[in-house]
C-alpha cells in the first residue's frame, strides 16, 4: 500500500490557495453588482476599440520572436555540440548576458539608436530604421524581445540537448547517406520537440506580458493597450487583468496540447 505523502500535499494545497484565492476574489469582484452577477465589464472590454488589433499585434510579435529566436539559437547550440564542445561555456555566457542588462537600459539603448534616423537620412540605413518602427508591425520590438527571452530559451533547449546524444545521432544518419543538415532536421530536431515547445512557451508568455519596452518606445501591443484602457473603472481594470491572464493560459494550454498530440502521433 502506497504511503500518503501529507507534507507534499499540504505544500501543493497552500501553493494552490495562494494563487487561486486572489484570482477567485478578483473574478468575483469583476462580475459582482447590486443586481447580482453581471458581465458588463467583460462585454464592455471586448467591445472596446483597439482590443482585437492590439491582441493580434501581440500574437504576431510572439510568433515572429519565437521563429527568429529558434532560427538563431538552435543551429548555434547544435553546431557547438557537434564541432566545438569547448565553446559551450562561451555560448552559455553570451546567452546569459541579457539577465544582467536591465530592461530599461536595453530599451534606452534601442531608443538612442532609433534616434539616429534623422542623421542617416541620406543613407540606406534611414529606410531600415523607419521600416522597423512601423506601427502596424514594429519589428524593433522583436529585436528587443529575442535577447530578453534568450537566457530562458537557452536553458530549455540545453536541458533537451543534454538528454540527446547529438553526435551519435548525426553520425548514424550520415552513415545512412544523409547530409549533416538533413540529419539535424530529420533526426535531431524530432528528439528536441519538448525542449523546442518549452522554449516557445516561455517566449510567448514573455512577449504577451512585456510592457516596459513597448511603452517606452511608443508602441501599443496588448500589454500596453491593457494599461491604457483598463483604468476607466475598478471592475473593468480587474476584468482586463483576468482576461489577459486567461488569454495567456489558453495559448499556453493550446501549445502544450499541440505538442502532446504530435508526440502521440510519433
C-alpha positions in Angstrom: 0.0 0.0 0.0 1.4 3.3 -1.1 2.3 5.8 1.6 0.3 9.0 1.7 2.7 12.0 1.5 0.8 14.5 3.5 3.7 17.0 3.5 3.9 17.3 -0.2 0.1 17.5 -0.5 0.0 20.3 2.1 2.6 22.3 0.3 0.7 21.9 -3.0 -2.5 22.9 -1.3 -1.0 26.0 0.3 0.5 27.0 -3.1 -2.8 26.5 -4.9 -4.7 28.5 -2.4 -2.1 31.3 -2.5 -2.7 31.7 -6.3 -6.3 30.7 -6.7 -7.9 32.6 -3.8 -6.9 36.0 -5.0 -7.8 35.1 -8.6 -11.2 33.9 -7.5 -11.8 37.0 -5.4 -10.8 39.2 -8.4 -13.0 37.3 -10.8 -16.0 37.7 -8.4 -15.4 41.4 -7.9 -15.3 41.9 -11.7 -18.8 40.4 -12.1 -20.4 41.5 -8.8 -23.1 44.2 -8.9 -26.1 45.3 -6.9 -28.4 43.2 -9.1 -26.2 40.0 -8.8 -23.8 38.6 -11.3 -23.2 41.0 -14.2 -20.6 40.5 -17.0 -20.9 44.1 -18.2 -17.2 44.8 -17.5 -16.2 42.0 -19.9 -18.6 42.8 -22.6 -17.6 46.5 -22.5 -14.0 45.4 -22.6 -14.4 43.1 -25.6 -16.2 45.8 -27.5 -13.6 48.5 -26.7 -11.9 49.9 -29.8 -8.5 48.5 -30.5 -8.8 45.4 -28.4 -8.6 42.9 -31.3 -6.0 44.9 -33.1 -3.7 45.0 -30.0 -4.2 41.3 -29.3 -3.4 40.4 -33.0 -0.3 42.5 -32.9 1.0 40.8 -29.7 0.3 37.4 -31.2 2.2 38.3 -34.4 5.1 39.7 -32.4 5.1 36.5 -30.3 5.2 34.2 -33.3 7.9 36.2 -35.0 10.0 36.3 -31.9 9.8 32.5 -31.4 10.7 31.8 -35.0 13.7 34.2 -35.0 14.9 33.0 -31.6 14.8 29.4 -32.6 16.4 30.1 -36.0 19.4 31.8 -34.3 19.7 29.7 -31.1 19.1 26.1 -32.2 21.7 25.9 -35.0 24.3 27.6 -32.8 23.8 25.2 -29.9 23.8 22.1 -32.2 26.9 23.4 -34.1 28.8 23.9 -30.8 27.9 20.4 -29.6 29.0 18.9 -32.9 32.1 20.8 -33.8 33.3 22.9 -30.9 32.3 21.5 -27.4 34.8 23.7 -25.7 32.8 26.8 -26.8 29.7 25.7 -24.8 30.7 27.8 -21.8 31.2 30.8 -24.1 27.8 30.3 -25.7 26.2 29.9 -22.3 27.8 33.1 -21.1 26.7 35.1 -24.1 23.1 33.8 -23.8 23.1 34.7 -20.1 24.2 38.3 -20.6 20.7 39.7 -21.1 20.0 38.7 -17.5 22.4 41.4 -16.2 21.2 44.1 -18.5 18.1 45.9 -17.1 15.2 46.1 -19.5 15.1 49.9 -19.1 18.7 50.2 -20.1 18.3 47.9 -23.1 15.2 49.9 -24.2 17.1 53.2 -23.7 19.9 52.0 -25.9 17.4 50.9 -28.6 15.7 54.3 -28.4 19.0 56.1 -28.8 19.8 54.1 -31.9 16.4 54.8 -33.4 17.1 58.5 -32.7 20.0 58.4 -35.2 17.5 58.2 -38.1 17.4 61.9 -39.0 21.2 62.0 -39.2 21.2 59.0 -41.6 18.5 60.3 -44.0 20.9 60.2 -47.0 21.8 56.6 -46.3 20.0 53.2 -46.8 20.0 52.8 -43.0 17.4 55.5 -42.7 14.8 53.4 -44.6 15.7 50.4 -42.4 15.3 52.3 -39.2 12.0 53.7 -40.3 10.7 50.3 -41.5 11.4 48.5 -38.2 9.3 51.2 -36.4 6.2 50.6 -38.5 3.2 51.0 -36.1 1.4 48.1 -37.9 4.2 45.7 -37.1 7.1 47.2 -35.1 9.9 44.7 -35.8 12.1 46.6 -33.4 10.1 45.0 -30.6 11.0 41.6 -31.9 14.7 42.6 -31.9 14.3 43.6 -28.2 12.2 40.5 -27.2 14.6 38.0 -28.6 17.5 39.0 -26.3 15.1 39.2 -23.4 13.9 35.6 -23.9 17.4 34.3 -24.9 18.5 33.1 -21.4 15.3 31.2 -20.7 15.1 29.7 -24.1 18.7 28.6 -23.9 18.1 26.8 -20.6 15.1 25.0 -22.0 17.0 23.9 -25.1 20.1 23.0 -23.2 18.1 20.7 -21.0 16.7 18.9 -24.1 20.2 18.6 -25.7 21.7 17.1 -22.5 19.2 14.2 -22.9 20.1 13.6 -26.6 23.5 12.3 -27.9 23.6 14.7 -30.9 26.9 13.5 -32.2 25.9 9.8 -32.3 22.5 10.6 -33.9 24.2 12.7 -36.6 26.9 10.1 -37.3 24.3 7.4 -37.6 22.2 9.4 -40.0 25.3 10.2 -42.1 26.2 6.5 -42.2 22.8 6.0 -43.9 23.7 8.6 -46.6 22.1 11.8 -45.1 24.0 15.1 -45.1 24.6 16.9 -41.8 21.7 19.5 -42.3 19.3 16.7 -43.2 20.4 14.6 -40.2 19.9 17.6 -37.9 16.4 18.3 -39.3 15.2 14.7 -39.7 16.8 13.1 -36.6 18.0 15.6 -34.0 15.1 18.1 -34.1 12.3 15.5 -33.6 14.1 14.4 -30.4 14.0 18.0 -29.2 10.2 18.6 -29.6 9.7 19.0 -25.8 12.6 21.4 -25.5 11.5 23.4 -28.5 8.0 23.6 -27.2 9.2 24.7 -23.7 11.4 27.4 -25.3 8.4 28.6 -27.4 6.0 28.7 -24.5 8.5 30.7 -22.4 9.0 33.2 -25.2 5.3 33.6 -26.0 4.5 34.2 -22.3 7.2 36.8 -22.1 6.2 38.7 -25.2 2.5 38.8 -24.3 3.3 40.1 -20.8 6.1 42.5 -21.7 5.1 46.2 -21.1 8.2 48.3 -20.4 9.9 48.2 -23.8 6.8 48.7 -25.9 5.6 51.6 -23.7 8.9 53.4 -23.7 9.3 53.0 -27.5 5.7 54.2 -28.1 4.0 51.1 -29.5 0.7 49.6 -28.4 0.6 45.8 -28.2 -1.8 44.0 -25.9 0.0 44.7 -22.7 0.2 48.5 -23.4 -3.4 48.6 -24.5 -4.5 46.9 -21.3 -2.7 49.5 -19.2 -4.2 52.4 -21.3 -7.8 51.1 -21.4 -8.2 49.4 -18.1 -8.3 52.5 -15.9 -11.9 53.7 -16.6 -13.3 51.9 -13.5 -12.4 49.4 -10.9 -14.3 46.5 -12.3 -13.0 47.0 -15.8 -9.4 47.2 -14.5 -9.8 43.8 -12.8 -11.6 42.4 -15.8 -8.7 43.4 -18.0 -6.3 41.6 -15.8 -8.4 38.4 -15.6 -9.0 38.4 -19.3 -5.3 38.9 -20.2 -4.3 36.1 -17.8 -6.9 33.8 -19.3 -5.7 34.5 -22.9 -2.1 33.7 -21.9 -3.2 30.5 -20.2 -5.3 29.4 -23.1 -2.5 30.0 -25.6 0.0 28.0 -23.4 -2.5 25.2 -23.0 -3.1 25.0 -26.7 0.7 24.9 -27.4 1.1 22.1 -24.8 -1.8 20.2 -26.3 -0.4 20.5 -29.8 3.0 19.3 -28.6 1.4 16.2 -26.9 -0.6 15.4 -29.9 2.4 15.4 -32.2 4.3 13.2 -29.7 1.4 10.7 -29.6 1.4 10.5 -33.4 5.1 10.0 -33.5 
